[in-house]
Amino acid sequence: MATSNNAFGDLLRATRVAKGYSLRKFAQLAGVSPTYLSQVEQGKMERPPTADRVSKMAELLGASPDEWIALAGRVSKEMEAIIHSQPEGMLALLRAAKGLTPEQLRQLAEEAERKKQTGE
C-alpha cells in the first residue's frame, strides 16, 4: 500500500544514492532483496521495515538509527524495554517533555544523566 507521505522511503533512496550505492548492492549489504528495498523506497509496503532493519540501513549509510527508526514509525526494542520497565513514569516523562525545544530536551537528558550518576 503506497502512502502519500513516504518520508522514510524518500530519505532512504536519497541517502543511498548520495552515498553511491546501487539498489542491488545496498540490498545485499542490508540483508534484504532488491525488490523489497525498492518497495520500501517507493512506499509500497503495507508496514515499514522492522526497527532492526531500519537501524542496519541507517548504520550502513552513516545516519542516526534512532532518527530513522522514528521516521519509519517504529520503536526500537531498547526503547520498548525502557518504557516497559517503568510504564507510568516513562510515559509521564514523555508527555511532560512533549513540545520542548531540541535544546531543552538536551538539557533534560543531561540532567537525567547527572541524577542517574549521582543517585539523586
C-alpha positions as CSV (number, residue, x, y, z in Angstrom):
1,M,0.0,0.0,0.0
2,A,1.6,3.2,-1.1
3,T,1.4,6.2,1.2
4,S,1.2,9.8,0.2
5,N,3.8,10.7,2.8
6,N,6.7,8.3,2.2
7,A,9.3,10.3,4.1
8,F,11.3,7.3,5.2
9,G,11.4,5.7,1.7
10,D,12.3,9.0,0.1
11,L,15.1,9.6,2.7
12,L,16.4,6.1,2.3
13,R,16.6,6.4,-1.5
14,A,18.1,9.8,-1.5
15,T,20.8,8.9,1.1
16,R,21.6,5.5,-0.6
17,V,22.1,7.3,-4.0
18,A,24.1,10.1,-2.4
19,K,26.4,7.5,-0.8
20,G,26.9,5.8,-4.2
21,Y,25.1,2.5,-3.5
22,S,23.2,0.8,-6.3
23,L,19.9,-0.7,-5.2
24,R,21.2,-4.2,-5.6
25,K,24.5,-3.6,-3.7
26,F,22.7,-1.8,-0.8
27,A,20.0,-4.5,-0.6
28,Q,22.8,-7.1,-0.3
29,L,24.6,-5.2,2.4
30,A,21.3,-4.7,4.3
31,G,20.3,-8.3,4.0
32,V,17.1,-7.8,2.0
33,S,16.1,-8.4,-1.6
34,P,16.4,-5.7,-4.2
35,T,12.6,-6.0,-4.8
36,Y,11.9,-5.5,-1.1
37,L,14.2,-2.4,-0.9
38,S,12.6,-0.9,-4.0
39,Q,9.1,-1.3,-2.5
40,V,10.2,0.3,0.8
41,E,11.7,3.2,-1.1
42,Q,8.6,3.7,-3.1
43,G,6.3,3.5,-0.1
44,K,4.6,0.3,-1.4
45,M,5.0,-1.7,1.8
46,E,1.9,-2.1,3.9
47,R,4.1,-2.0,7.0
48,P,7.5,-0.3,7.4
49,P,10.6,-2.4,7.9
50,T,11.3,-3.6,11.4
51,A,13.3,-1.4,13.7
52,D,16.3,-3.7,13.4
53,R,16.3,-3.5,9.6
54,V,15.9,0.3,9.7
55,S,18.8,0.5,12.2
56,K,21.0,-1.6,10.0
57,M,20.2,0.5,6.9
58,A,20.9,3.8,8.8
59,E,24.2,2.5,10.1
60,L,25.3,1.4,6.6
61,L,24.5,4.9,5.4
62,G,26.1,6.7,8.4
63,A,22.8,8.1,9.6
64,S,21.2,8.1,13.1
65,P,19.4,4.8,13.7
66,D,17.1,6.5,16.3
67,E,16.0,9.2,13.9
68,W,15.4,6.7,11.1
69,I,13.5,4.3,13.3
70,A,11.2,7.1,14.4
71,L,10.8,8.3,10.8
72,A,9.8,4.8,9.8
73,G,7.1,4.7,12.5
74,R,8.8,2.1,14.6
75,V,10.2,1.9,18.1
76,S,13.4,0.0,18.9
77,K,13.5,-3.0,21.3
78,E,15.7,-0.9,23.6
79,M,13.1,1.8,23.9
80,E,10.3,-0.7,24.3
81,A,12.2,-2.3,27.2
82,I,12.8,1.1,28.8
83,I,9.1,2.0,28.6
84,H,8.0,-1.4,29.9
85,S,10.4,-1.2,32.8
86,Q,8.6,1.8,34.3
87,P,5.5,2.4,32.2
88,E,3.8,5.1,34.3
89,G,7.0,7.1,34.9
90,M,8.4,6.9,31.4
91,L,5.1,7.8,29.8
92,A,4.6,10.7,32.2
93,L,8.1,11.9,31.3
94,L,7.4,11.7,27.6
95,R,4.2,13.5,28.0
96,A,5.8,16.3,30.0
97,A,8.6,16.6,27.5
98,K,6.3,17.0,24.6
99,G,6.7,20.4,23.0
100,L,10.2,21.1,24.4
101,T,12.7,22.5,22.0
102,P,15.7,20.4,21.0
103,E,17.9,22.4,23.3
104,Q,15.5,21.9,26.3
105,L,15.4,18.2,25.5
106,R,19.2,18.1,25.5
107,Q,19.3,19.8,28.9
108,L,16.7,17.5,30.3
109,A,18.7,14.5,29.1
110,E,21.9,15.9,30.7
111,E,20.0,16.5,34.0
112,A,18.6,12.9,33.9
113,E,22.1,11.5,33.3
114,R,23.5,13.6,36.1
115,K,20.8,12.4,38.5
116,K,21.5,8.8,37.5
117,Q,25.2,9.1,38.1
118,T,24.9,10.9,41.4
119,G,22.0,8.8,42.7
120,E,19.8,11.8,43.4
